């Protein structure tokens, strides 16, 4: 096994952006929202990010695949989506102060 992931949605799988049908019944998967993502690029390096503008899941998957992601999953989406690095928020919104984790072993 190369990696194991618990995810809410997959934007890119095996270098291919995912089609709308791959999101099944996930609520509002293609609504324009800020989205945080985590993935592996073509060089095998883990990469994490957050959209700077609201975007739907299908369009974000296409953009991430074009940017060289081999695999990418959604960490969070919605108006309060943000990431922090060493305690400094990197998004447009301040954290609620409640840490949230993502189980992943890429």
N, C-alpha and C positions, 0 to 999 in steps of 0.2 A: 504494500500500500504506500502510495506517495504522500497522501495527506487525507485528513478527515475534517469535515466542516459541518457545523450546525448553522444553518442559514435561514433567512426569511425569504430571500429571492436570489436568483443567480442572474447577473447581468451578462456575463460572458462565460462560455464553457468551451474548452478546447479551441480557443482563439476565435470562436464564432459568437456574435451578438445573439441574444436569445429573442425568439419571436414572441408575439403577444400570447400565443397559445401555451407557451411554457410557464406562464405565471398562474395558470389555473384560475382558482377563485380568490386569489390574493386581492384584498380590497384596495381599490384605487391605484393599482400598480402602475398605471400610466398617467396618473394625474401629475401635473407640473408641481414638483415639490423640491426642496433642498434634499439631497441624498448623500449619506456617508457610505463609503465603500472600502473594501479591502480586497486585495487580489495579488496575483503573481504575474510578473511581466514575462516577456519572451526569454529573458536572461535568467529566469528562475528567482528573481529578487522579489521579496514581499513589498507591496506598495499600498499605502492607505491614503484616502483623500476625502474631500467633501466638495460637492458642486457649489459654485459661487452664485449660480442662478438656479431658479426652479427648473426642473427637467423631468420628463417621464422616464420610466424604467427602460423602455425599448430604445429611446433616443440616447440615453446614457450608456446603455450597452453598446450601441453602435459607436459612440465616441470613444469608449474605453477600448474596444477592439481595435479601432483605427489608431489609437495611441500606443498599441502594442501589448495590451493585457492578454495573457493566455487564459486566465480565469479571474472572475471578479464577482463578489457577492455584496448584497446590501447589508449594512450594519444598522442604519436608521434612516427614517425619512420623515418629513414634516417641517412645520414652521420653526421648531426649536432645534433642529438638527445642527450639531456643531461637533468639532473635535478639539481636543486640547493636547498640547505637547509640553511636557514638564510643568503642568499646572497652568499654562497660558492658553486661553481659548483661541482657537484658530478659525472660528466661524464668525457669523454675524451676531450670534446670540450668546448670552452668558449661560453657563451651566446652572442647573437647579442646585448644584452642590451634592447631588446624589450620584455616586459613581455607578456606572453600568458596565458590565463586562460582556464580552463576546467569546464564546467557546470556539476555538479554532486550533487546529494543529497542522497547518499547511506545511 
